[in-house]
Amino acid sequence: MTEFERMLVNSLNAYIEENGLKAISYRLKQHRFTPQFLDVLVDSLNPDLYMGIECKSISVGKGANALYFSQHFTVDKNGIHQIERISDYLNRSGRRGFLAVELRLGPGHGREAYIIPWKELEKEYLNQNLKLTLKEIRSFPEIKREGKDYKVDPREWEGK
């Protein structure tokens, strides 16, 4: 589990506890040859909280200027792109889907994170727009920082 994924799980569980909600956020243990559909899952009978989140982290401090669908996502041995696999899983499971993107800004500059509704990402992919620029990523809701932790509020994640 990456640090970003761990922080997101902890932040989601803090949000759930602070609001007295019946839900739990977790990360399934990844096994070497077993596919993992999403990085972070939230289970709840509340449909607004029943979600899955894929996490990506890019190093802006080292010159990255976009999230590329060919570079930052995988293609499985059957030639199926990760966005297609996750979209299928979300449709079958009924979960709301999101892509969380962490921008590592380099030493002394901290990090930013943004949340993208999966349907927006899927639309870009299907329209053959094969990257999201930093400007496009930053147009989505920011996952605010509180000290070194993230402070999440899933109610703010739907709209641009």
N, C-alpha and C positions, 0 to 999 in steps of 0.2 A: 504494500500500500504506500502510495506517495504521501508526502507531507500535506500536500493540497487536499487529497482525498480524506485523509485523517481529520484535518481541520474542518472540512465541510461536514463530515459525519458528526463530529463533536458539536459544531455550530447548529446543525439541524436538531440534534437531540436536546441541546440547550433551549432552542426555540420551542420545541414540543413540551418540554418540562415547564418552562416559564409560562406557557399558555394553558397548561393543564389539559393537554390534548392526549388522546389515545392513539399513539403512533410510535414507531421506532425507526430510526435510521441506522443503516449498517453497511458494511462492505463485506461481500462474500470472499472467502479465502480463494485466491487464484491458484490453480494447479497448472503445472507446466504444459500439459497437452489437452487440457479441458478448456473449451471456449467459455469466455465470460461475457455475458451480454452487456452489462453496464457496470460502472465503477461503484456507484452508490445507489442503494435502494432505500425507499421509505415505504413501510407497510402501515396501512391504516384503513379502517372502514370508511373514513372521510375521503371521498373521491378527490378532493383538492390536495390531499396529502399523499395519496397513493401514486408515487412517482418513481422514476428512474433517472439518474443523472450520469452522463458520460463526462469525464474530466480530461481536459487537455491543458498543457502548460507550454507556453512558448517563451523563448528568451529574447525579448526585445533589446535587452542590454548587449546582446551579442549580434544584433543586426537583423533579427527576424522582423518582417514588416507585414506578415499575413499568416493566417492559418490555412494551410493548403490541404485540400481533400485527398490529394495523392500522397503527400508526404507525412501528414500527421494522423492519418487513418490507415487501417490495414485492409488487405484483401486476403480472404481465406484460401485454402487449397482448392476450393471449387470455383474460385474467381469471383466470389461475392464480396462486394465492398462493405466495410463496417457500417456505413450509414444505412445501407439496405438491410443488413442483419438486425441492427438495432430498431429500425423502423418496423420491421416485421414483428419483432419481440414486443414492442410497445403496442402495436395494433392487436396482437393476440392476447396480451395480458390485460389490456385496458388501462395501463399506467399512463400518466402524463409524463412526457419526456422532456429533458433539458440537456443542453450542453453547457458545462461550466468551463470557462476559459480563464486561466490564470496567466497574466502577463508579468513575467519576471523582468524588472526594469534595470537590473544591474546593481552592483555593489553600491550601497549608500542611497539607493533610490526606492527600495521596497518593492511591493507587488500590488497589482490591481487584479480584480476578478470580475467577470461579467457572466450573466446567465442568459442563454439563448433558448427560447422555446424550440423544441425539436422540430415542430412543423415548419418553422422558419428555415432551419438548417436543411431539412429534407427538400423544401421548395427550391432553395438555391442549388442543391445537388442535382435535382431533377431538371432544372433549367440550364444545366451545364455551366453554372457559375462556380468554378472549381476552387474558389478561395474566398475567405473573408478577410478583408483588410483590417488594420488596426482601427481605422475610422469606423468601419462597419461594426466591428466588435464592440467598440465603445458607445455605439448608438443604442445598445441593449441595456437593460437594468444592471447597475453595478451591485456586486455583493460587497457591501460596506465592510471596512475594517474597524475593529475596536481593539486598539493596541496591536498585538501580533496575531489576534484571532479575527475570524470573519464573523459578522453579525448578519444572520440570514432572516428574511421575512418572505416566505414563498407567496404571500398575497401580492407582492409587488412584481412578480416575475412574468406575468402574462403579456403585458403591453410594452411597446417600445417607448 
